[in-house]
């Protein structure tokens, strides 16, 4: 279907179907019980993504407005009208449609959805990414599209609502940690720019479960001597702030993220987006956060899953959504994973974690930190590795090529890999030298790369405040044309995450290193 096709050229009511490339779904892992077909009369929703009117070869250097994004890289009016009309004629309800994000949210019965998209949906229990058993809708194989939408629709997400991602954190009792730090102590250790506190900035946090209680936050920030920051919860696709469900699970992730951002950028507005843990819910949360007004300086994502556990259409849709965020001037920080170079996979191969492996995301790896909290002096910082299932993620993407700003680094030549290298940056993540937090009334220490993503999001907000600019895709500034080791970082040269070892300059364990915030500010102020 050419970009010039018009609605008059195609028949919205035609029922002939064509395959949707990249929609092939593998069976869910660890199936424990199959209950049979989903009730055909059950109403469900799905998210449909349309093609761009113009491909985005590179993220624009100057931040776009949402209207500018829509007019240049959104869905064309013809494509949007055709898709909405086609689905409506086939009996589906169009809940929402948006040209800027190229999304259509559809609702209909399981029978309608199955017939239109050429699939069957079963109900079963399988093993979720965090290892727990969960019951969900399930499909395998590829999807079909009405022939009129061939090439127009590029992804259909949410029919299968298996959990898509896991929270990248490790929690231990406070007494069990050999060393631990409050976020303000880490702000001193990592030399966050003085005279900055996030004033005038917004930081968005994405959560796929759990919740927070105001009592926890008030008690935590009072203990730190900080006024409780401005925190707002936003529901996406039926998601909501639901604290108290799982103190050792999703609640720990939510409170960690908020407390790290709130303690390091206490005057920033913090907006927490809660969405279902599905590919559609995750994507819709990214879009809701990045397209908000005002747009956030940064979005922190502490959830992810091995690249190969995503459908190709979902990876592509997510990467494009992250590119849109960067074009809007938003820096997306994401945890690189907590399961070493294999990323928890059982195929004896190394894997990068996604969405951290998107070239439009600032991927955040983890270290083990020994420092004097009083003086801020670092005595040792090495790769976080307590074993295969408690170590920083990192490595090379199997699906995304090396971005231009990473082409000059020696780490790629050393490992002879052709994919995008992960992570870009790092920070303390070892739970044995972790973050002091409060979750569901309990003081505890949490580590994991999920703590590093909000740390970097808070730093980006303070750098944005200091420079009065938005960074969007910040990596070209950080990589400095391949100069190694990069200024503005503590270079981590000792340790491994399994297959990969740290070394001078960028490496696939800790990236460019952990931050020296004031040095980074000087670097950014010297760059146009």
N, C-alpha and C positions, 0 to 999 in steps of 0.2 A: 504494500500500500504506500503510495508516494505521499510526500508531505503536502502535495498540492491537491490531494483528493478532497472533495467537498461532500457535504451530506447528500447533495443531489445525486452524486455518483454511486451512493451505496444505499441499500434498502434496510432501514432500521428493523423491520419486522422479519427479515430472513432468518431461518433457523439453521442453516448450514454451519457446521463448526470446523474450526481449525485448531491445531495444537498451540498452546502458549509456551514458548521456549523458556527453559529455565525453571519450570514449575514442578519438575519431578521431585517427589517427596519420598524419602526412604522410610521404611517402617520405624516406628518408635522403638528405642532400646528397652530391653528388659520387660517385655509384655507379660503381665501376670494374670490378667483375666480379660476375656472378651465377652461383652454383654450383647452383642449383635448390633444391627443397624440402629442408628439414631432415629427417634420418633420422627417420621416424615413431616408431621405438622408443627414441630418445634420451630419457633422463630429464632433466627440467628442473624448476625451481622458480619459483613466482610468489608475490607478496604481494597479498593481498586486504584492502581496507579497508572496514569497516562504518560505517553512520551512527551518529551520537551518539544516546544516549537522550534528551538534552536539548541544544538548541543553546547554544553559548557566545557570548552577545551581546557581552560584554565580559570581558576577562581579570580574574579575581578580584583584588582589591587585596591580599589576604593569601595567601601561598603555601599551596597545597594539598598534602596528602600524596598519595602514589600511590593509596592506597585511596580517598581522598576524590575524586580525579579520576575514578577508575573508577566510583564510585557516582553521581556527578553527570553526568559528560560522556563516560563510556566507552560501550561497547556493552552493550545490555541482555542479560540471560541468555537471553531468548527468541530474540533475533536471533542471538546467538552459537551457540546450540544448533541453530537452524534452518540456519544457514550450514554449520556443521561437519557436520551430518547430511546435508544435501543433497550436499555435495561428496564425502563418504565414500560415499554411496549410488551416486554416479556413478563410483566407482572411483579417486578421487584419495586420496593419503595426506595427512593433516593433520599436518604436521611440528610446528607450533606454533600456539597460539591464545591470545589475550590480550585481556581485556575492557578494561583501562585504555587501551591504545593502539589498540584496535578492530581489531587485525590478526589475520589468519590466514595462515600460511605453508603453501602447498600444493606437493606434488610429484606428478609423474606423467609419462607419456610425452608426446612432442610430439603424437602422434595424439590422446590423451585430451584434452589441453589445447586443441588446435585445435577439436575437436568440441564441447567444453563451452562454449568462449568464442567460437565462431563465427568463427574466423579461420584463415588459413593462414600458416605460417612458412617463409620462405626463408632460405637462407644466402647472404650476399653480402659484398662489400668496399665500404666507403664512406669518406667523409672525416669523421674525428672532429672534435669541436669545437676541438681544438688543431692541426688541419690534417693530421695523419698518417693513413695508411690503416689501417683496422681491419676485421677480418672478424667478423661477428656474425649473430645471428638477426634477422629483419626482418619486420615486418608493416605493412600500410597499412589505412586505413579504421577503422571502429568495431568494437567488441566486442559480443558478445551475452551475456546472462545467463540461467540457468534462471529461468523466470517466477516461481517461488516466491520468488526473491530480488530481485524488482523493488523498488527503493527501499531495500532493506536493504544491498546492496553498492553502494558509491559509487566504488570504484576497483579496478582489477586491473592491477598493475604487474609488469614483468619478463619478460613473454612475449617482447617485442622487447628484446634486451639491447644495443642500440647504446650507445656512450658518451654519457652525458647532459650532462656538464659539463667545463669546462676549468679548469686551475689558473690563478689570476689573478696571475701574477708575471712579472718580467723580470730576467734575470741577465746580468751583465757581468763580465769579469775585474777583479780588485781594482785593477790599475794603470790601468784605463780610466776609473774613476770620478773625476770632478773633486772631489767631496767625498763622504765617507761617514762613517757613525756606527756605533758599537757600540750595542746596545740599552740598556745602562746609561747611556750618554751621552744617549740620547733620553729616558730616564727623568728625567734632570736637566733637559734642555731643556724637556720637557713637565711638569716640576714634579710628578712623581708624589709622593703623600703620604709625607712622612718618617715613619720608624718603622713602615713597613709592608713586608712581603715575601711576602705570600700565605699566611702561616702559618694552618693550619686550613682552607684553601680547596682546592677541586679545580677544575681547568680541563680541559675536554675539548677535543680537537682532532679534526676529521673529515678523513680522507684517503681519496682514491679511487684510490690507486695509489702506487707507490714504497715507500720505507722508510728506516730510519735504522740506523746501526751505532753501538754503544756507544763504539767507539774515537774516532769523530768527535766525539761529544758530550763525552767526557772531555777530549779535547785542546782543544776550543773553550772549555769552561767553565774549564779550568785556566788558559788564556791570559787569561781575564777575571778570574781570581782568585776564582771562585765555585765552591763545591762542586757537583758534578753533581746536579741535582734528581732527585726521585723520578719516574721515567717508566715507564709501563706500556703495553704494546701489547695491544689487544683486537681479535680478528677478528670480522667480521660477514658472514654469508652467504658464507663461504668466503674472504673477504679475509684478508690476512696482511701482516705487516711483511716486505717483500722489498727490502732495500737493494741498491745497486750495479747496479740495472737501467738507470737512466737519470739520470746525474749532471746533465745539462742540462735534465731534465724533472721528473718527479714526485718524484724524490729531493730536488731543490732545494726543492720546495714543502714536503715533510715536514720537512727539516732547518731551513728558515727558520722554520716555525711553532713547532717545539719550542724552537729557540734563542731566539727572541724572547720567548716566554712564560717559558721557563726563566730567562732573564737578567733579566727584569723582575719576575717573581714567583717567585724561586728556592726559596722554602719551600712553595710550593703543590704539591699532588700533580697531576701531569700524566698524563692518560689519553688515549692516541691510538687512535682507532677506525679500523681499516682495512676498507674495504668495496669491492665491485666498483663500477666507474664505470657504473652503470645507474640508472634511476629507482628501481627497487626497492632496490638496494643503498644508494643515497644516503639514501632515506627510512628504511630499517631502521637505518642508522647514527645518524641523528638521534634515533630512538626509543630505541635502546640507550643513547646518551649521556644523554639527558634523563631517562630513567626509572631511571638507575643509583642505587644506594644506597651512599654518600651522593650526593645530587644535586649536580652541579657548580654553582659560582657562575656560570660562563660556558661557552659552547660556541663555539669559533672555527671558522668555515667559510671557506675560501679558494678554494672551487670554485663555479662558477656558469655560467650560459648565458642568452642572451637570452630574455626571457619567451615569445616566440612559438615557441621551439624546444621547448617543453614541451607535453604534452597538457593540456587543461583539468582532467582528473581528477587528474593528477599535481600540478599547481599547487595545486589545492584541498586534496589530501591533505597536501602539504608544509606549506601555510599552517596547516592545522589542527594538524599535529604541532608546529609552531613555537608556536602558541597554547597547546598543552598544555605545552610546555616553559616558557613564561612563567608559566602557572598554577602550575607546580611550583616557581617561584621562580628559574628559570634564564634568564639573559640570553644570547641568541644573537647573536653578532657575525658579519657576513658581508661579504665583499669586494664592492664595487659595480661591479667590472669594470675592465679595462685597455685598452679600445678606444674611448674617447671616448663622445660622446653617441649614436653609432650602434650601439655595443656590438658592433662587428664585422659587423653585418648588411650585406647587399649590395643592399637594396631602396631605398636613398636615403632611408630614414626613420630617425627616432630611436627607440631602444629602451632600456628599463631592463633591468638584469640581475636574474635570479632565481636563488637565493632572497632576494637583498638587497632586492628590491622588496616582499617580504611585509611588511605592517604590523606583524608580530610579531617582526621582526628589526631589530637595530641595524645599519643599512647604513653601511659604512665607505668613504669616498672618499679621494682622494689629493692630496698637495701636493708642491711642490718647496721644500726647506728650506735656508736658509743661516743657520747659527747657530755660535756659539763653543762648541765642545764642552767647553772647560775651565770657562767661566763659566755656560754654559747660556743665554746671552742670544741671542735670535732677532733677526737683522738683516733678514731678508726671508723671507716664506712666501707662495707664490703657488700657483695651480692647477697641478697636474702636467699638462703637455701637451707631449710631444716629437713629436707627429704623430698622425694618426688611429688608428694601431695601437699607440700608446704614450702613452695619456692616461687620466686617471681617467674611469670611467663616471659616469653621473648623468643625471637627467632625471625623467620622470614615467611611472608605471605605466599601461599600457593596460587592466589588468584589476582592479586594486585601487583602491577609492575613497580619497579623502583621509581619513585617520584624524582623529578629533576633536582630538587633541593637535597636529595640524599645520594645522588649519583657520585659525588666526589669523596665519599667516606671510604676508608680502607677496610672497614669490617666486612663489606660485601665481597671485596676481592679475596679476602682471607678465607671466606667460607664458600666462595664460588657459587653464590646463590643469586637468582635473578629477580626475586620478589622484594616487595617493600619490607624494610627492616623494622622490627618492633623490639623494644619501645623507643620512643623519642627522648624521654626524660625519665627521671626517677625520684624517689624520696623514700624515707624509712617506711618499711612494710612488715618487717619481721615482728610477729606478736611478742617475741621475747624482748624486743626493744620498742614496744608499740605505743599506742595512743591511749591515754586515760580518758574514758568516756563513762556516761551514765545511761543505762538501758533498762526500762521498765523497773525503776527503783533500785537498780543494782549498779554499783561502781565496778567497772571491769576494764581490762586492757584488750584492745582490738588491733589487729594488724591486717595485712593483706593489701594488695594493690588498690583495693577499693578505698583505702584511706588516702592514697596518693592522688587519686583523681580529684577529690574535693580540695586537697591541699594546693594543687596546682591551679584549680579554678579560683580559689581565694587569691592566690598570687597574681593571676591574670587580672582579676578585678582591681587589685591595688596598683598594678602597673598601668591599667587603663585610667585609673583615677589620677595617677601621678603625671601621665603624659597627655591626658585629655584626648585620647584616641582609642579607636577600636581596632583590634588586631585580626579578628577572623582567623585565617590560616596563618598562624604565627611561626610555623616551622621554618620557612625560608629565612626569617630573621634569626632564628636560633642556630641554624646549621652553619651560617656564616661562610658559605661557599666551600665547605669541606675542611675548613681550618680545624686542626686537632692538636691538643684538646681544645674544645670550644671555650671561649671566655664566658664568664657568667655562671660557670658550673663547677662543682666539686667532681673531678674525674674519678670514677670508681674503676680501679685496676685489678682488684683481687676478688676471686670467687667464680663460681659457675652456677648455671641453672639447669644442669643436666648435660646436654650436648654442647652448650656454648660457654665460652669463658670470657671474663672481663679482660680488658686491655686498654692501652692508652687511646684516648679519644672515644668515638662512638663504638658501642658493642651491643650485641643482641641479648644482653642481660639487663643493663641499666641505661642504655641509650647514651646520651651526651653526659649524663650524670645527674646529681642532685643540685638544687638551685642555690645560687648566691644571689638573692633577690636584688640587692643594691647594685651589684655588678651588672645584672641583667637590665636594670633600669638605665644605667649609664650606656649600655650597649644600644638599647632601644631609642634612647634620646639622641644618639649619634646617627641613627638610621632615619632616612626620610619616610 
